[in-house]
């Protein structure tokens, strides 16, 4: 767990490095990334039957003829 002094030091260093105008943008981007990650993990946990279907490889029903490939 991060102590309050460590968190304060990290904020102070971030303020010095990035400046006060960039910190809200960085926080917004970080929050958006975390939200998308959580929703992606939740979607994966909800659909185990689709996971099983992704492991199955399907053979093509009909292969194109050799002369059709050379014309394109």
N, C-alpha and C positions, 0 to 999 in steps of 0.2 A: 504494500500500500504506500502511496506517495504522501509524505508528510506535508503540512501546509507551507513550511519553509521551502521545501523542494519545489512545490508547485509555484510558489511566488517567484523563486529564482528562475524557473523555466519561462514564466510569463515575462519577466523582466528581460531575459536574454532574447526572447522572441520579439519583444517590443523594440529592442535595440537593433536587432538584425533586420527585421522586415519593416519597421516603422509603423506608426499608428494607422496609416491609411490602408495598408495591406492586410492587417490582422482580421478585420471583419470578412474580407473576401476569402482568406485562407480558412477561417472557421466555418464559413458557409459551404465551401467546397468539401471540407473534411466531414461535416455533418451529412451532406448529400451522399458522399461515398459510403459512409457507414450505413445510412438508411437503405441504399441500394443493395449493399452486401447482405444486410439482414433480411430484406425481402427475397433476395435470391436464395438464401439458405432456407427460408421458410417454404418457398415454392418447391425446392428440391425435396424437402421432407414430406410434403403433401402428396407427391406423385411417385410412389415406389413402383407401381405397375408400369409406368412409362419408362423407368430406368431399365426394367427387364426387357422391354421391347427394343430399346436402343442397342442392346447387345446382340440382337438377331440381325444377321446380314441377309439381305434379300437379293436373289439373283435376278438379273434383267430378264424380262419376258422374251425379248427378241433383240438380237444384236444387229446393228446396221450392216448392210452389205459393203464389201470393199470398194465397189465403184461409186457408191454414194458418198463415201468419205473423201475420195479424191476430187470429186466435182466441187465440193465446198471449199 
